[in-house]
Amino acid sequence: MHPALSHIKRFLRVLCCFSRGMGVCLGACFWMHGPACSQDFPNKPIHVLTEYSPGSGGDVFFRALATQFSTLSGQTWVVDNRPGAGAMLAVDAATRAAPDGYTVLVASQNVPVTRLFLSKGRQIDANVELTPISALWRSTLLIVSNVNFAAKSLKELIALAKANPGQLAYTTSGIGTQGHFAGAGLELLTGTQMVHVPYTNGRQVMDVIAGQAPFTLSIVPFVLQGVKAGQLRVLAVAADQRLDSFPGVPTVAEIVPKFEPPPTWTGIFGPPGLPKKYLDYYNDIVQKGLANPALKLKASTDGFEFIPNSGEQFSQQIKRDIEITARLARAAKIQPND
């Protein structure tokens, strides 16, 4: 390229960024076939709606990702915590946001999938009322017992449950949670009858450690400390594959064929009608951000697994998860309660 032409292009790039109000940018970007136009977005902070409470595990983990996303986009990602109403507050706000690329939603499977089977109230079709951008991470469910529990493996647990129908209890974080769905699926496929003990006070793991209940179904972050302290034993991984952090622990499906783990993901969405250029922009940010080695290490340490995909793949994932959850809801005899 001729040196003079190079100088002209640099000049026009600067002009494009700082002279929007003077009508120069359009002509400059047109002359340059568009590359400078990419600098027009984003030119202000990104508003991130999230269902997670401030300081919760999901909130703390996402803020680490938001720092990386901010670096990649050159704009701050401002987290707006809106917990409550079963995650509907954040999701509902996202459905009403302008599709200008400056508002995104970070949400779990609660509203797009699980709520469909728990509530008679307002439902959200995430593929219509939102724009799926990408899945972010998966929180893996584990079957974890008190270290002194008689069953030392999932096979032994199933045998014990069959020998004592209606006697063996397991704890979860509540009715209609992913632990409840997984437990119901396990009972259905093994022909066992166990007692589901739902908690609402967050002590479902502590009571297993104390020996007041034999085992629990919980995501990794809630049990990891107890496992490391030798108070809990991991019997099985309720996921599609084994975890690197517990390589010797089998998946439930290895012991119980046809077992389908319930969805336990968090993803990023745009408002409805988000233009493809913004969808592609955010998807690219997610793919690059989640490839960061330090963040991958943090995810593994915290019990999360990155699962980025395309907008279309995420949309299909949601549809499959609804089908899986419908089967698990029938197994658990769960009926909408409001």
N, C-alpha and C positions, 0 to 999 in steps of 0.2 A: 504494500500500500504506500502511496506517495505520502511523505511526511506532512505536507500541507493538509491533505485529506484527513489524516489521523487527527491533527489539531482541530480541524473543523468539527469532526464527530465528537470529540471530547467537549468542545464548547457547547454543542447542541445538547449533549447529555445533561450538562449542568443547567443549561437554559430550560430544559424540559422539567427539571426537578423544582426550579425556583421561580418559574414564570407562568404558572398555571393560570393565574388570574389575568394575564395579559394576552391569552389566546395563542401563545407561541408553541406550547407543548404539542398540540395536535399536529401542526405542520412539521415540527422537528421530528416527532416520532414516525410520522408517515414517511418522511424522507429517509429515515434510518431503518425502515421496514420493521419497526416495532420493538427492538430490544430495549430501548430506553423506557418504553411505556411500562414495562414490568416494575419499574421503580416507583410508579404511582400508587402501587398497592403492596403492602399496607402503608399508609402514611399517618396512622394514629394507633393508639393501643387497641388490642383485641379484647373484647368483653367475653369472658368465659363463665357461663352459667354452670353450676354443678349441684348435684343433689347431696353431696357429702357435707357433713358438719365440719366446722373449723376444728382442726386438730385430730380428726379421725384418721384411720389408716389410709383410706382412699384419698383423703384431702392432702395428707402429708406426702404421699407417694406422687400424686399428680403434680404438686407444686415443684417437685424435683424435675419432672418432665417439662413443666411450663417454663422453667428457667432455660432449658435447652431449646425449646421451641421459640422463645423470645430472642435468643441469640441468632437462630437461623432466620427468623423473619425480620429482625432489626427493629421490632416493636415489642413493648411489654405486653404480656398476656396477663390481664387483670382478673383474678379469680373472684367470682361472686357466688359465695356459698348460699344456697337456698334449700336447706333441708326441710323436711316436713311433708305431711299428707302423702306418705308412702312414695316420696320422690316426685310427686306430681307438681309441686310448686316450681321447681326448676324446669321440668319438661314443658309444662304449660306455658311458661314465660318464653321458652324457645320457639314454640309454635306460633307465637304472636310477634316475634322479632322480625325486623326488616331483613330481607335477603341481600344485604349490601356487602356481605363478607366480613363484617366487623363484630358479629356475635356468633359464638359457637356454644354447643352444649356438650358437657362431659357427663355421661350417665351410665349406670349399670343396666343389666337386663330387667330390673324391677318393673319399670313401666312398659317398655316395649314388649315384654314377654310374660313375666310372672303375673302382673296385675290382671291380665286377661282372664285368669282363672281364679282370682281371689276377690274381685270386686265387681259389683253391678253398676258402679258409678262410671264417670267419664273414662273412656278408653282412648288410647292413642295408637293409631296405625303409623308406626315409625317410618314406613316406606311411602307414606302419603303426607302426613302432617309434619314430618321432619325430612331431612336429607342425610342419609347415612354417608359418612365420610370414610371412616375406618374403625375397626376394632383396635383397642390399645393394648389391653392386657387381660389375662385370665387369672382368677384367684382359685387355686385348686383345692377341692374338698378332700379331706382325709378322714378315714375311719380310725379313731384313736382311742385306746383303752387306758385304764389305770394300769400302771406297771405291774400290779399284783393280781390283775384279773386272770382267772383260770385259763381263758383262751389266749394263746400266744400268737395266733394267726387268724386270718379271716376264715379259713377252712374250719378251724377249731371253734370259732365263734358261731358259725352256721350250724355245726353239729350240736353245740350246746343249746342253741335256740330251738332246734328241732326236738331235742330231748326234753325241753322245758317250755312248751308252748304257753305264750301269754305271761311268762315270768321274767324274761330278760328285757331290761329297759335301756333306752338310749336317749341322750339329750340332744337338742338342737337349739338354735336361737329363736325358734318360734314356728307357729303353724304357717304352712305355705312357703317356708324358706327353702333354700336349696338343699340344706341338710335334711329337711322333712321329705322333700321330693325324692332324694337319693335313698333315704331309709325305706320309704314306701316301695320304691322300685326293687330294692334288695329283698324285702319281704315277699313281694309278689313272685319274683323269679326263683326264690329258694323254697317257697312254700312254707315259710315260717310265720309265726305270729309273735311279734315283739311289742313292747309298750313304748310309744313315743311320748317323751316328756318335753314339751316345749317351754322354753324360758323367755321371759321378757326383760329380765334384769341383768343379762350379760354374764351370769354366773354358771352357764352350762358347762364350761370347761373346768372351772374351779371345783365344782362339785364332783367331777370325775377324778380330778387330782386328789380330792379329799376322800375318795372311796364311797361317796354317797350314790353314785351311779357308775355302772361298769364301763360304758363307752359313750363316745359322742361322735357326731359327724360335723366337722367344722373346717373352715378354710385355714390354710397354713399359718398365716400371721397370728391367729388366736391361740395356736397350740405349740408353736415353735419353741417358745421359752420353756414350756413344761417338758417337751421332748429332750431338749438340750440338757435340762436339769435332771434327767433320768426319772421323772415322775409320770411320764406318759410313754406309751408304746404305739408306734404307727403300724396298723394292721394292713391297711390297703389304701391305695390312691384312687379316688373316684374321678378319674380323668381318662383321656384317650391313650395316654402313654405314661410310662414311669417318669418320676422326677429325678433330675440330676442330683438333687440334694438327698434323695432317699433311693439310690439305685437298686438296693436289694429288696425294696418293698414292691410287691406286685400291684397291678391295677385290679380293680374289682372285676373287670371283664375277663381277666385271666383266670379267675376262680369261678365267676358266675357269667357264663356266655350270654350274650344279648343285653347285658347291662348297659344302659345309656346314662352317662353322667349328665346331670342338669346343667344348664348354662350358668356360668359364674364370671361374666366378663364385664369390662367397662369399655365404652367406645366413645367416639366423638361424632357429633352430628351438627348439621347446619339447619337453619330455619327451612320451612317448606319453600320450594322454588329456588333454592340456591343455584345461581348460574354455574355452569360446568367449569368455567375458568377459576372460580373460587374453590369449588370442590377439588379440582386437580391441584390447586395451590396448596391447600391444607393437607391433602393426601401426601403430597411430596414432602411437606414439612414433617409429617408423622413418620414416613418411611426413613427419612434421614435422621430424625431425632432418636428413634428407637434403635437405630444401628449403632449408637454411641456405646463403646465398650464399658465405660464406667457405669452408665445407666443399666446396661444389661446385668452387670455384676450386682448392682443394688437391687434390681428386680429379683434375681435369684436368691439373694440374701433375705429379702423381705417376703419371699414366698409367692412372687408373681411371675408370670410368664408373658413376654411380649407376643402379641398375635396380630401384627398389622396386616391389613389386606386392602383391596381396592374398594371403592364405593359400591360397586355391583356385587362383589364378593360378600361384603358386609351385609348388604340387603338380603342376599340369599341365605346367609348365616342366620339372620333373624327369623326368616321364614322356617328354616329347619328347626331352630330352637323352639319355636311355637309348637311345631308338631311333636317334638320330643316332650315338651312340658305338658302338652295335652294328655299324652299317654301316662305320664307320671302322676298327673292330677287325678286321673281316673283310678289309678292304682291306690292312691292315698285317700280316695273318696273325698276329695276337697271340693267344697261348694262355695261359690261367691257369698260373702257374708255382709255386704253393705250395698 
